[in-house]
Each structure stands twice: as structure tokens, then as C-alpha cells.
Amino acid sequence: MTALEQQRLNAIVHIVHEYANFVSSAEMVLTNLDVEGKRFKPPINTHISHAFYLNCRKLADFFQNKEDKDNILAEDYVPGFKADLPVSDEWRVPINKQLAHVTYARDTSAKEIKKATCTKMYKELQYAWWEFREKLVGGLYEEEFKKQIRIRKEHPNGKPTEFSSYNLDGEKRP
């Protein structure tokens, strides 16, 4: 294994971590429930929404190979892979304005990010993950992705984790 391949192998833990947090935050935003089934009260619901938006942005950047210094990119693992993410693309600027900047655009061109849009982004990025994972089959990194997903779902001591009830394998499009 080359040094670059080893670096990429070592980074898989971070990719799976980000995906698990994305799924967790999406489920919480869409249900307004924590892992124990309790409803979120303000301002916690707003904080969870911001975590979801940030996770969407990170995964969209990964799947669309947005280079910025030392970003980990999907094409590092599946050459030529680039997800088509029209919903994420449409909402990228409003999410950036909401998350990363205090701007005048909030007063003049703010767009509310409704539950239906959150659902579409969730499904779109879940499908991109599934498609990405499907293209890993038989490749150098397939087993490490599987291993890291298992670790996210179950502690080495056999106890479930906060991600145990979530589908971290992605979903096929209907």
C-alpha cells in the first residue's frame, strides 16, 4: 500500500463519522425527537437544524469533490465519482448564509428551509452515500468502510451506540 493509499484508508473513520452525524441530525430534524423519543424544546431544535445543515454541506462537498486545501473527496476512493445533487446545489447559498455568515441577505433574500426541503436533502445525500458505497465494492477501501460503519453502530464492548438505530448504509432510490 502506498503512503497516499494509507492516508486515504486512515481518513475513512472521519468520512463515516460525518455520515453518521448527518443521519442522526437528519432523523432528529425530521422527527423533532432525540434518540430516546423525547421532543426537542427551543432552542435545541434550532441547534439540531444547524447541525443538519452543516452536515449536508460537508457531505455535498465530499460527494461533489469540492476542493479546498486538504479536503477528503469522494473521487479519492472512487475515481470519477461525482454525485448529482440538485437539491443541495439549490440550497447551498441559503444554508451558507444561515450558518457561516451574518449577512444583509438575511433581510432581503432569506429563504426558509422547510421540512420538505430537509427531507429531500436527506434522501438525496443518502442515495449519494449508497451509490458511492456500491462503487466501492471490490476495491481497496470497501472493507474499511464496512468496519467503520460497524464501529459506529456497536461499541467494541458489544453495547449499542447512539447510531445503532440508524441506517448507515444509505438507501437506493425508489
FENWOKA-V137415 format. One record per pair of residues at least 12 apart in sequence whose C-alpha atoms are under 10 Angstrom apart, sorted by the first residue. I is the first residue (numbers start at 0). J is the second residue. Records with the same first field share a line. If there is no record, write none. Layout:
I->J  J
This chain:
0->139
3->75
4->75  76  139  140
5->140
7->71  72  75  76  140
8->76  139  140  141  142  143  144
9->143
10->71  143
11->71  76  140  141  143  144  145  146  147  148
12->143  144  146  147  148  150  151
13->71  147
14->57  58  61  71  72  73  144  147  148
15->143  144  145  146  147  148  150  151  167
16->147  148  150  151
17->54  55  57  58
18->54  55  57  58  124  125  128  148  167  168  169
19->54  148  151  152  161  162  163  165  166  167  168
20->50  51  54  55  151  161  162  167
21->50  51  52  53  54  55  56  57  58  121  124  125  167
22->51  54  55  121  124  125  162  165  166  167  169
23->47  50  51  54  161  162  164  165  166  167
24->46  47  48  49  50  51  52  53  54  55  121
25->47  48  50  51  52  54  55  117  118  120  121  122
26->47  51  118  121  165
27->39  44  47  48  51
28->44  45  46  47  48  49  50  51  52  114  117  118
29->48  114  115  117  118  121
30->114
31->43  44  47  48
32->44
33->47
34->161  162  163  164  165
35->161
48->112  117
49->94  97  98
50->98
51->117  120  121
52->87  90  91  94  95  97  98  112  117  120
53->94  95  97  98  99
55->87  90  91  94  117  120  121  123  124
56->87  88  90  91  92  94  95  120
57->70
58->72  73  87  124  125  127  128
59->73  81  82  83  84  87  88  91  120  123  124  127
60->72  73  81  82  87  91
61->73  74  75  81  82
62->74  80  81  82  83  84  124  127  128  131
63->80  81  82  83  84  88  127
64->79  80  81  82
65->81
73->128  131
74->131
76->131  132  134  135  138  139  140  141
77->131  132  133  134  135  136  138  139  140
78->134
80->127  130  131  134
81->127  131
82->123  124  126  127  128  130  131
83->123  124  127
84->120  123  124  126  127
85->119  120  123
86->116  117  119  120  121  122  123  124
87->116  117  119  120  121  123  124
88->120
90->110  112  116  117  120
92->110
93->105  108  109  110  111  112
94->109  110  111  112
96->109  110
97->109  110  111  112
122->169  170  171  172
123->169  170  171  172
124->169  170
125->166  167  168  169  170  171  172
126->168  169  170  171  172  173
127->169  170  171  172
128->167  168  169  170  171
129->167  168  169  170  171  172
130->168  169  170  171  172
131->169
132->144  145  168  169
133->168  169  171
144->168
145->167  168
148->162  163  166  167  168
149->162  163  167
150->162  163
151->163  165  167
152->164  165  166  167
